[in-house]
């Protein structure tokens, strides 16, 4: 079993091995808009 005195504590960024891009909110928004447009097109066609 690991010795509690030898535990390594990492920050969130160290654990991810780098910065995460903040593009997810844009991708989700654009995808949602596209789905709505496609469904509207299919409904009123």
PDB file of N, CA, C and O in Angstrom, chain B, residues numbered from 101:
ATOM      1  N   UNK B 101       0.838  -1.166   0.000  1.00  0.00           N
ATOM      2  CA  UNK B 101       0.000   0.000   0.000  1.00  0.00           C
ATOM      3  C   UNK B 101       0.890   1.239   0.000  1.00  0.00           C
ATOM      4  O   UNK B 101       1.974   1.234   0.582  1.00  0.00           O
ATOM      5  N   UNK B 102       0.421   2.302  -0.660  1.00  0.00           N
ATOM      6  CA  UNK B 102       1.216   3.515  -0.786  1.00  0.00           C
ATOM      7  C   UNK B 102       1.338   4.231   0.557  1.00  0.00           C
ATOM      8  O   UNK B 102       0.406   4.259   1.362  1.00  0.00           O
ATOM      9  N   UNK B 103       2.496   4.797   0.765  1.00  0.00           N
ATOM     10  CA  UNK B 103       2.750   5.562   1.978  1.00  0.00           C
ATOM     11  C   UNK B 103       2.063   6.925   1.852  1.00  0.00           C
ATOM     12  O   UNK B 103       2.295   7.622   0.864  1.00  0.00           O
ATOM     13  N   UNK B 104       1.228   7.331   2.814  1.00  0.00           N
ATOM     14  CA  UNK B 104       0.510   8.617   2.700  1.00  0.00           C
ATOM     15  C   UNK B 104       1.436   9.823   2.581  1.00  0.00           C
ATOM     16  O   UNK B 104       1.034  10.851   2.036  1.00  0.00           O
ATOM     17  N   UNK B 105       2.646   9.720   3.069  1.00  0.00           N
ATOM     18  CA  UNK B 105       3.573  10.841   2.988  1.00  0.00           C
ATOM     19  C   UNK B 105       4.143  11.015   1.588  1.00  0.00           C
ATOM     20  O   UNK B 105       4.718  12.061   1.287  1.00  0.00           O
ATOM     21  N   UNK B 106       3.997  10.013   0.725  1.00  0.00           N
ATOM     22  CA  UNK B 106       4.552  10.072  -0.623  1.00  0.00           C
ATOM     23  C   UNK B 106       3.490  10.358  -1.680  1.00  0.00           C
ATOM     24  O   UNK B 106       3.758  10.181  -2.868  1.00  0.00           O
ATOM     25  N   UNK B 107       2.312  10.788  -1.295  1.00  0.00           N
ATOM     26  CA  UNK B 107       1.258  11.075  -2.262  1.00  0.00           C
ATOM     27  C   UNK B 107       1.605  12.318  -3.079  1.00  0.00           C
ATOM     28  O   UNK B 107       2.201  13.270  -2.575  1.00  0.00           O
ATOM     29  N   UNK B 108       1.218  12.283  -4.338  1.00  0.00           N
ATOM     30  CA  UNK B 108       1.444  13.414  -5.223  1.00  0.00           C
ATOM     31  C   UNK B 108       0.125  14.124  -5.452  1.00  0.00           C
ATOM     32  O   UNK B 108      -0.870  13.495  -5.810  1.00  0.00           O
ATOM     33  N   UNK B 109       0.113  15.417  -5.249  1.00  0.00           N
ATOM     34  CA  UNK B 109      -1.092  16.215  -5.479  1.00  0.00           C
ATOM     35  C   UNK B 109      -0.842  17.117  -6.679  1.00  0.00           C
ATOM     36  O   UNK B 109       0.108  17.899  -6.699  1.00  0.00           O
ATOM     37  N   UNK B 110      -1.703  16.998  -7.667  1.00  0.00           N
ATOM     38  CA  UNK B 110      -1.577  17.779  -8.893  1.00  0.00           C
ATOM     39  C   UNK B 110      -2.733  18.772  -8.988  1.00  0.00           C
ATOM     40  O   UNK B 110      -3.831  18.519  -8.494  1.00  0.00           O
ATOM     41  N   UNK B 111      -2.466  19.888  -9.624  1.00  0.00           N
ATOM     42  CA  UNK B 111      -3.551  20.821  -9.908  1.00  0.00           C
ATOM     43  C   UNK B 111      -4.364  20.256 -11.075  1.00  0.00           C
ATOM     44  O   UNK B 111      -3.949  19.292 -11.719  1.00  0.00           O
ATOM     45  N   UNK B 112      -5.515  20.856 -11.340  1.00  0.00           N
ATOM     46  CA  UNK B 112      -6.349  20.398 -12.445  1.00  0.00           C
ATOM     47  C   UNK B 112      -5.647  20.494 -13.782  1.00  0.00           C
ATOM     48  O   UNK B 112      -5.760  19.594 -14.614  1.00  0.00           O
ATOM     49  N   UNK B 113      -4.920  21.582 -13.994  1.00  0.00           N
ATOM     50  CA  UNK B 113      -4.223  21.761 -15.259  1.00  0.00           C
ATOM     51  C   UNK B 113      -3.068  20.776 -15.406  1.00  0.00           C
ATOM     52  O   UNK B 113      -2.813  20.292 -16.509  1.00  0.00           O
ATOM     53  N   UNK B 114      -2.375  20.475 -14.330  1.00  0.00           N
ATOM     54  CA  UNK B 114      -1.292  19.493 -14.396  1.00  0.00           C
ATOM     55  C   UNK B 114      -1.856  18.102 -14.678  1.00  0.00           C
ATOM     56  O   UNK B 114      -1.253  17.326 -15.419  1.00  0.00           O
ATOM     57  N   UNK B 115      -2.983  17.793 -14.101  1.00  0.00           N
ATOM     58  CA  UNK B 115      -3.584  16.478 -14.313  1.00  0.00           C
ATOM     59  C   UNK B 115      -4.054  16.310 -15.758  1.00  0.00           C
ATOM     60  O   UNK B 115      -4.032  15.203 -16.295  1.00  0.00           O
ATOM     61  N   UNK B 116      -4.480  17.414 -16.389  1.00  0.00           N
ATOM     62  CA  UNK B 116      -4.925  17.359 -17.786  1.00  0.00           C
ATOM     63  C   UNK B 116      -3.757  17.455 -18.754  1.00  0.00           C
ATOM     64  O   UNK B 116      -3.942  17.265 -19.956  1.00  0.00           O
ATOM     65  N   UNK B 117      -2.589  17.738 -18.273  1.00  0.00           N
ATOM     66  CA  UNK B 117      -1.374  17.893 -19.090  1.00  0.00           C
ATOM     67  C   UNK B 117      -1.506  19.045 -20.074  1.00  0.00           C
ATOM     68  O   UNK B 117      -1.059  18.935 -21.215  1.00  0.00           O
ATOM     69  N   UNK B 118      -2.098  20.120 -19.658  1.00  0.00           N
ATOM     70  CA  UNK B 118      -2.186  21.303 -20.512  1.00  0.00           C
ATOM     71  C   UNK B 118      -3.506  22.006 -20.344  1.00  0.00           C
ATOM     72  O   UNK B 118      -4.367  21.566 -19.582  1.00  0.00           O
ATOM     73  N   UNK B 119      -3.660  23.077 -21.043  1.00  0.00           N
ATOM     74  CA  UNK B 119      -4.890  23.867 -20.975  1.00  0.00           C
ATOM     75  C   UNK B 119      -5.931  23.266 -21.908  1.00  0.00           C
ATOM     76  O   UNK B 119      -5.601  22.702 -22.951  1.00  0.00           O
ATOM     77  N   UNK B 120      -7.167  23.394 -21.522  1.00  0.00           N
ATOM     78  CA  UNK B 120      -8.251  22.919 -22.372  1.00  0.00           C
ATOM     79  C   UNK B 120      -8.825  24.101 -23.133  1.00  0.00           C
ATOM     80  O   UNK B 120      -9.043  25.161 -22.545  1.00  0.00           O
ATOM     81  N   UNK B 121      -9.073  23.946 -24.416  1.00  0.00           N
ATOM     82  CA  UNK B 121      -9.653  25.054 -25.180  1.00  0.00           C
ATOM     83  C   UNK B 121     -11.115  25.258 -24.781  1.00  0.00           C
ATOM     84  O   UNK B 121     -11.819  24.301 -24.457  1.00  0.00           O
ATOM     85  N   UNK B 122     -11.551  26.488 -24.809  1.00  0.00           N
ATOM     86  CA  UNK B 122     -12.921  26.807 -24.409  1.00  0.00           C
ATOM     87  C   UNK B 122     -13.819  26.936 -25.636  1.00  0.00           C
ATOM     88  O   UNK B 122     -14.572  27.901 -25.762  1.00  0.00           O
ATOM     89  N   UNK B 123     -13.738  25.973 -26.528  1.00  0.00           N
ATOM     90  CA  UNK B 123     -14.535  26.006 -27.746  1.00  0.00           C
ATOM     91  C   UNK B 123     -15.819  25.210 -27.611  1.00  0.00           C
ATOM     92  O   UNK B 123     -16.678  25.285 -28.489  1.00  0.00           O
ATOM     93  N   UNK B 124     -15.974  24.455 -26.542  1.00  0.00           N
ATOM     94  CA  UNK B 124     -17.121  23.572 -26.394  1.00  0.00           C
ATOM     95  C   UNK B 124     -18.431  24.337 -26.446  1.00  0.00           C
ATOM     96  O   UNK B 124     -19.386  23.887 -27.078  1.00  0.00           O
ATOM     97  N   UNK B 125     -18.487  25.500 -25.782  1.00  0.00           N
ATOM     98  CA  UNK B 125     -19.737  26.260 -25.761  1.00  0.00           C
ATOM     99  C   UNK B 125     -20.134  26.711 -27.153  1.00  0.00           C
ATOM    100  O   UNK B 125     -21.324  26.771 -27.462  1.00  0.00           O
ATOM    101  N   UNK B 126     -19.155  27.032 -28.009  1.00  0.00           N
ATOM    102  CA  UNK B 126     -19.472  27.448 -29.373  1.00  0.00           C
ATOM    103  C   UNK B 126     -19.915  26.261 -30.216  1.00  0.00           C
ATOM    104  O   UNK B 126     -20.860  26.369 -30.999  1.00  0.00           O
ATOM    105  N   UNK B 127     -19.244  25.145 -30.060  1.00  0.00           N
ATOM    106  CA  UNK B 127     -19.599  23.953 -30.829  1.00  0.00           C
ATOM    107  C   UNK B 127     -21.010  23.488 -30.469  1.00  0.00           C
ATOM    108  O   UNK B 127     -21.792  23.139 -31.353  1.00  0.00           O
ATOM    109  N   UNK B 128     -21.337  23.483 -29.172  1.00  0.00           N
ATOM    110  CA  UNK B 128     -22.674  23.072 -28.752  1.00  0.00           C
ATOM    111  C   UNK B 128     -23.738  24.032 -29.268  1.00  0.00           C
ATOM    112  O   UNK B 128     -24.801  23.599 -29.715  1.00  0.00           O
ATOM    113  N   UNK B 129     -23.464  25.317 -29.210  1.00  0.00           N
ATOM    114  CA  UNK B 129     -24.433  26.307 -29.695  1.00  0.00           C
ATOM    115  C   UNK B 129     -24.675  26.189 -31.182  1.00  0.00           C
ATOM    116  O   UNK B 129     -25.820  26.213 -31.633  1.00  0.00           O
ATOM    117  N   UNK B 130     -23.599  26.060 -31.953  1.00  0.00           N
ATOM    118  CA  UNK B 130     -23.724  25.933 -33.407  1.00  0.00           C
ATOM    119  C   UNK B 130     -24.442  24.640 -33.768  1.00  0.00           C
ATOM    120  O   UNK B 130     -25.284  24.630 -34.666  1.00  0.00           O
ATOM    121  N   UNK B 131     -24.118  23.549 -33.076  1.00  0.00           N
ATOM    122  CA  UNK B 131     -24.762  22.265 -33.353  1.00  0.00           C
ATOM    123  C   UNK B 131     -26.254  22.339 -33.052  1.00  0.00           C
ATOM    124  O   UNK B 131     -27.070  21.833 -33.824  1.00  0.00           O
ATOM    125  N   UNK B 132     -26.614  22.964 -31.937  1.00  0.00           N
ATOM    126  CA  UNK B 132     -28.023  23.103 -31.583  1.00  0.00           C
ATOM    127  C   UNK B 132     -28.761  23.918 -32.636  1.00  0.00           C
ATOM    128  O   UNK B 132     -29.864  23.555 -33.044  1.00  0.00           O
ATOM    129  N   UNK B 133     -28.161  25.009 -33.073  1.00  0.00           N
ATOM    130  CA  UNK B 133     -28.789  25.844 -34.102  1.00  0.00           C
ATOM    131  C   UNK B 133     -28.971  25.061 -35.402  1.00  0.00           C
ATOM    132  O   UNK B 133     -30.017  25.165 -36.042  1.00  0.00           O
ATOM    133  N   UNK B 134     -27.978  24.290 -35.794  1.00  0.00           N
ATOM    134  CA  UNK B 134     -28.087  23.492 -37.017  1.00  0.00           C
ATOM    135  C   UNK B 134     -29.184  22.443 -36.914  1.00  0.00           C
ATOM    136  O   UNK B 134     -29.921  22.222 -37.875  1.00  0.00           O
ATOM    137  N   UNK B 135     -29.300  21.801 -35.773  1.00  0.00           N
ATOM    138  CA  UNK B 135     -30.350  20.789 -35.590  1.00  0.00           C
ATOM    139  C   UNK B 135     -31.724  21.435 -35.688  1.00  0.00           C
ATOM    140  O   UNK B 135     -32.630  20.872 -36.302  1.00  0.00           O
ATOM    141  N   UNK B 136     -31.887  22.603 -35.093  1.00  0.00           N
ATOM    142  CA  UNK B 136     -33.182  23.296 -35.163  1.00  0.00           C
ATOM    143  C   UNK B 136     -33.509  23.679 -36.599  1.00  0.00           C
ATOM    144  O   UNK B 136     -34.648  23.514 -37.038  1.00  0.00           O
ATOM    145  N   UNK B 137     -32.529  24.186 -37.336  1.00  0.00           N
ATOM    146  CA  UNK B 137     -32.752  24.562 -38.733  1.00  0.00           C
ATOM    147  C   UNK B 137     -33.101  23.331 -39.569  1.00  0.00           C
ATOM    148  O   UNK B 137     -34.006  23.387 -40.402  1.00  0.00           O
ATOM    149  N   UNK B 138     -32.404  22.242 -39.360  1.00  0.00           N
ATOM    150  CA  UNK B 138     -32.674  21.015 -40.136  1.00  0.00           C
ATOM    151  C   UNK B 138     -34.063  20.477 -39.831  1.00  0.00           C
ATOM    152  O   UNK B 138     -34.793  20.102 -40.749  1.00  0.00           O
ATOM    153  N   UNK B 139     -34.441  20.433 -38.549  1.00  0.00           N
ATOM    154  CA  UNK B 139     -35.780  19.955 -38.193  1.00  0.00           C
ATOM    155  C   UNK B 139     -36.861  20.878 -38.755  1.00  0.00           C
ATOM    156  O   UNK B 139     -37.895  20.398 -39.220  1.00  0.00           O
ATOM    157  N   UNK B 140     -36.643  22.180 -38.722  1.00  0.00           N
ATOM    158  CA  UNK B 140     -37.622  23.122 -39.268  1.00  0.00           C
ATOM    159  C   UNK B 140     -37.747  22.909 -40.782  1.00  0.00           C
ATOM    160  O   UNK B 140     -38.853  22.929 -41.321  1.00  0.00           O
ATOM    161  N   UNK B 141     -36.631  22.706 -41.456  1.00  0.00           N
ATOM    162  CA  UNK B 141     -36.660  22.450 -42.886  1.00  0.00           C
ATOM    163  C   UNK B 141     -37.448  21.187 -43.213  1.00  0.00           C
ATOM    164  O   UNK B 141     -38.259  21.172 -44.139  1.00  0.00           O
ATOM    165  N   UNK B 142     -37.199  20.117 -42.434  1.00  0.00           N
ATOM    166  CA  UNK B 142     -37.892  18.854 -42.670  1.00  0.00           C
ATOM    167  C   UNK B 142     -39.379  18.950 -42.344  1.00  0.00           C
ATOM    168  O   UNK B 142     -40.198  18.294 -42.988  1.00  0.00           O
ATOM    169  N   UNK B 143     -39.729  19.755 -41.359  1.00  0.00           N
ATOM    170  CA  UNK B 143     -41.120  19.882 -40.936  1.00  0.00           C
ATOM    171  C   UNK B 143     -41.934  20.674 -41.956  1.00  0.00           C
ATOM    172  O   UNK B 143     -43.075  20.314 -42.246  1.00  0.00           O
ATOM    173  N   UNK B 144     -41.364  21.742 -42.502  1.00  0.00           N
ATOM    174  CA  UNK B 144     -42.101  22.628 -43.406  1.00  0.00           C
ATOM    175  C   UNK B 144     -41.808  22.395 -44.877  1.00  0.00           C
ATOM    176  O   UNK B 144     -42.088  23.269 -45.697  1.00  0.00           O
ATOM    177  N   UNK B 145     -41.283  21.305 -45.221  1.00  0.00           N
ATOM    178  CA  UNK B 145     -40.929  20.981 -46.598  1.00  0.00           C
ATOM    179  C   UNK B 145     -42.089  20.427 -47.340  1.00  0.00           C
ATOM    180  O   UNK B 145     -41.966  20.098 -48.520  1.00  0.00           O
TER     181      UNK B 145
END
